[in-house]
Each structure stands twice: as structure tokens, then as C-alpha cells.
Amino acid sequence: MTEPRPDLALFAGIGFAEALRGHGRTEIGLELSETACRTRAAAGHATVRCDVAQYPVEPFAGRVAGFTAGPPCPPFSKAGLKAGIGDMHYIAVTIRDLAGGTDTRPWLNEMCTDPRSPLTAEPMRWLAALRPEWVVLEQVPAVLPLWELYADVLAGWGYSVATGVVDAASYGAPQHRKRAALVASRLHPVRLPAPTHGPGLAPYVTMHQALGWGYTGRPAPTVTGGGTATGGAEPFGNGSRKALHRAADHGLAVPGPRGWRPSAADCATLQGFRPGIDWQGNAGARHLAIGNALPVPLASALTAEAAGITHLTAAAAA
């Protein structure tokens, strides 16, 4: 019996890995952060510590089924001051070039204001060489135009593709977290996964339901990687904490043991992670790894759609 091929993840935190494990699949992750690699290893996920932009594609040719990538988001996020927005034109040029077999990444590195911006073009180098069965890409909403460019290329290669902005709370995460997503398959038609929670559906999972404190009638605000000028972990921005204070004044939120500051374990719960993951590193590193991850419920919905798991389930029930 042929062993099923693993899936490959670039910029591999642990969100996709945990979601794919829940689907009965295995993932090989490429990741540079030492603490993220140690966390993955402790959780039993195969990991190669490397610079994704320097690692050769050839060892994976014909050996992986699916492909996921969530390039670093700070260049395009509020936390990173959106310095990468002005780089998007140059990124788009290199995406097209890589799709056509021309590597213009050295030029892109010179043109970009933020040195992390070129990493958003990096998945195309891998996709052009590997042509995996299915693909999921995710980033902050501002990156959607680049995912739409990826979609045009993938459609030209015969993939069914869907793009758009999705909210983790709509798939059962106790947190609002919007992401630009791309879902693609060359084996079956795809769409963005249908929401399971929200108006007219199952109720959102509230922050209080998940943690025992916080908003009593709605999900938590977006969990970030934390970090302040003094080095403290601040997973909720100042505006989010003020909003929680105001909600408490109206009986709509309850403070926790640390006031409005969630612990690393709280953040992991809001991201949909199972209990017991051994997050490595100091407090700042743990908050960063958790806050940078894609919420597991959203990762699960996206990969199920891309990998055809929902289609297989429907076929089995027919």
C-alpha cells in the first residue's frame, strides 16, 4: 500500500499543522524561528529549520500533496505600520516572473522598503516547481490583491481557485481575526468554506465561553504577537483593552485574573489550540508564536475545502 504523501508548509507556525493533524494528514514545515521549530518538534510535527527563500525546492518535487503558506504579515499590518503596502507593485512583478520561470527575487529585495515584503512572493517559486494537488495561502486582508494575482496564475495552470477575506470567528474560533485567503485545487472545484457561526447560524463562541472572562456576548478581539517598547507582551492592543473596559462598565464584559491582559495559555485558547501544547521560549517568544499563528478552526476549514475533505465526506454520505 502506498504511503500518503505529506503536505508542505512554508513559514510554518503550528496552526496549519494542528489543523491537518485533525484531518488525519501529516505536514512537513519549513520555518526559520528557533522557538517555533522547537514548539513544532515538541508537538510532533516534522520541521526543517531554514530560510525559506534560500532552501531548494527540488527535494520536495513529486513528494508532497498539499501546500500551505502564511508569509510574515508585519509589512502589511497596522502593527508593522503597513510599510510593505508600497512594495506590493514590485512583489506583483516578481510573482509574475517566478510563475513564468524567471527569478527576479534579487531585484525585488533591492526595490522593497521592508526586507520582509519579498517573502510574500516566495510561495510562487515553490508552486511553479511543485504544482501541488491543493493550495492554501493566508495573510492580512491588505494582501488580498496579491492573492488574486496568485489566483490568476493558478487558474491558468488548471486549478479551481477562490479568494476573499474570512473571519476566524465565522468558523468557531472565540476571536475575530480577519485574513485574506486563497484556496485552490487541481482535483476538484473549490470555494471559500461556508461559515458555520454567525447570524442565522450557530452563535459565535464568546470570549467568556472560552476563557471564563472577557466579553460575554461576542468573540475576543484579535490576538496579536504582543510586544511593546519595554518588551512586555501585549496581545490586545490599547484600543482593544479600552473597549473591554467600556464593555465592563455596561455589564458586557468581565475582567480576568490579570485584568484585561490574557496569558499565553489564554491566547492559545482564543486561537483554537488544544490544551497541552508545549510552547517554547520565554514569555515574549510564546506570545509571538501564538499570536502569529493562524487560528486552528480557520486553518481546518480552509484546508478541508482545499484538500477535498468536505467533498469526500459528502460522497461517503451519499
N, C-alpha and C positions, 0 to 999 in steps of 0.2 A: 504494500500500500504506500502510495506517495505521500511524503510528509507535506502538510500545507506550508506554503511559503509565508514567511513573516511579513509584516508591514514595516515601512521605514518612516522615521520621523526626523525632520531637521529641527534644530533649535528645541530639542526635546526636553521640555519640562516633564511633568508627570501626569497632566490632565488627560491627554490622548492615551497614554499608556494604560492608565487605570480604566478608561472607558473601553478600550479594545480588549483588555483582560475580561471585562464584564461581558463582552460579546464572544468570549472563548477564543480570542485571537492573541497572537504574540507580536511584540513590537521591538525593533532594534532602533535605539535612539542615538543621534549624534548631537553632542552638547559640549560646550566649552567650559561652563561653570563647574568648578571642582565640587562645590557643595551640592549642586543639582545632580551631578553624576553620582555622588555618594548617596544621596537620597534615593535615586532610582535604583542603585545597586542594593540598598537595604530593603527596598520593596520588591526586589526580584525581577527587575526589568533590565534586559540586555542593553548595554550602553557602551558607546565608543566616545572617549573624551577627545575632542578635536575641534579645530576651527573649521566649520562647515565650508567656508569659502575656499579653503586650501585642500580639503580632503578629496581624493579622487573618486569619481563616480563608478569606474569600471568594476570594482569588486562586487557591486550590487546588481550589475546588469543581469537580467533574467532570474534574479534570486529573490525578488520581493513582489508582493501582490499589491498592497495599497501604499499610499504616500500621504503624509500629513506635514504641514509646516506652519509655524506661527512665528515669523521673524520678530525681532525686538521691536516693541512699539514706541519707546520714548521719542524717537524723531518725529512722530506724528500725533503724539498725545499732548494733553494740557500739561501733564507733569513734565514733559520734555520740552515745553514751550513751543511745540509744533515747528521746531527748526527744520524738520525734514519736508515740510509741505512744499517749500520752494525747490526741493530736489526731485519732485515727482516727475517732471518732464524728462529729466536725464535718466531716471530709473526706467521710464517707459521706453526710451530709446534702446537701452540695454536689454530689456525684456524681449523686444522685437529682434534684436540682434542675436541673442542667445537662442531664440526659437529658430532662427534661420541658420544656426551653426557658426556664428561669428562671436567670439568672446571679446566684448568691449568693456569688461569689468575694470581694467586698469584706468581707462578713460573715465569711467563712472566714478571711481574712487577720487580722481582729481577734481571732478566737477562738483561733487556733493559737499554741502556745507556741514552736514552731520556725518561723521565717519561710519555711523551705523546704518544710514539710509541705504547704501548699496545692498545690504543683506536682503532687502525686500525683492530684489531681482534674482537672488541666488536660487530660489526654487526652480526657476525656469531652466537653469543649467542641468539640474537633475531630471526634470520632467522630459526635456528634449532627448536625453540619453536613455532613460529607463522606460518611458511610456507605460507607467503602471496601470493596473486594472481600474483603480479608482483614486481620487484625489480629494483632500480637504485642505483648504487654506483658510487661515483666520488672522485678523488683525483688528486694530481700532477702526471705527467707522470711516475715518478720513481716508483710509487706504482703499475704499471700495472702487474708485476709478481704476486703480492698478489691477485689482482682481477682475474687473470687467475686461481689461486688456488680456489678462491670462485666459479668461473665458473665450475670447475671440480666437486665440491661438489654439486652445484645446478643441474648440468646436471644429476648427479647420483640420484637426487631426482625427476627427470622427468621434469625439467624446460628446455625450449629453452633459450639459453644464447648467448650473443655476447659481446666481449670485444675489446678495442682498444683505441687509442688516438684520440681525437676530438678537433677541434678548434672552439671557440665560434664565431669567425668571419665568419665561414662557415655556420652559421645558422642565420645571420643577426645582430649580435652584432657589434657595431662600435669599436671593440677591439680584438686584437689577444690574445687569452688565451687558452692554450692547457691543456687538462685534460685527465687523464686515466679514462675511463668509463666502467661500466658493466651494461648491460640491460638484464633483464630476465623476462620470463613469464611462468606460468604453464598452461595457457589457449590458447596460440596461438604462432606460430613461430615468432621470433624476429631477427632483425639485428641492427647494428648501424644505426641511422637515416641518410638518404641520405642528403648530403649538399644541401643547397638552394642558397648559394652565393659563388662566386669564379670564376676561369677560366672556360669558357663555360657555366656559369650560370648567375644569376643576379649579377651585380657588388657588390663587398664588400661595406658596408656602411663605409664611411670615417670618420675620426675623425672630420674633418672640417664640414662635413654634420651634425654631431651630436651636436657639440659644437659651431660652428662658428669660431673656431680657431684650430690650430694644423695641422697635416698632411692633405694636400689637396687631395692626391691620394691614400690613404691607411688607414686602421683602426689604432687606437691608439695602443701603446704598452700595455703590461699587467698592469692593475691596481693592486697595492698591498695594504696591510693594512696600509702602511706608518710606520712612526716611525724612529727616529734617536737617536743617543746618547744623544742629547739635548732634546729629546721628541717631536720634530716637526713632523708634518705629511708630509711624502714624498711619495705620491702614485706612482710616477715614480722614478725608480732607477736613480742613477747618470749617468749610461751609456745611459739610455733612454733619459734623458734630453740633454745630449751632442749630441745624434743622431738628436734630434729635432732641436738643434742649427745648426748643419751641414746642415740639410734639408732646413732650412730657408735661409741659405747662398746661396742655389741653387734655391730658389723660390719654394720649395716644401712643405713649412710649414709656418704658420702664427702664431705669438705669441698671447696669450690671455691677458686678463686684469691683470693676475698675472704672466705674463711671461710664463714659461713652467710648472708652478705648478697648477694643477687642484684643484678646490674647491671640497668640499664633494658633492655638487649638480652635478658638472661635472662628478665626479667618478660614481655617481649613474646613470647618463645618459649613460656613457660608459658601465656600467654593464647591461643596458637594463631595468632599473626600471622605472615604471611610475612616473610622477611628483606627488608631494603631499605626499609622504611617510614621516612621522614624525620621522626622525632618532633621537634616544635618546642619551643623554650623551654629554660630551664635544667634542671638535673638534677631538681629538685623538680617542675617542671611536667611533665617527661616521665614521671616515675614516677606522678604523679597521673593523667595522661591514660591511661596504660596500665592502671593498677590500677582505674580507674573503668569501663573498657570491659567489655562482655560478651564472654567468650571466643568466638572465631570458630567453633570446632566446634559449640558450643551454639547460637549465633546461626544457623548454617547449618541445623541440624536443625529448629529452631523455624520458621524462615521457609520451609523446604521443605515442611513439613507445612501451614502456613497457606496458602501460595500454590498448593498442589496439585501441586507438582513431583513428589512421590513418586507421586501418582495418575497423572500424565501419563506417568511412566516405566513404571509398571505397564501402562498402557493400550498404550503403544508396544510393550511386550514381548509382549502377548497376541496 
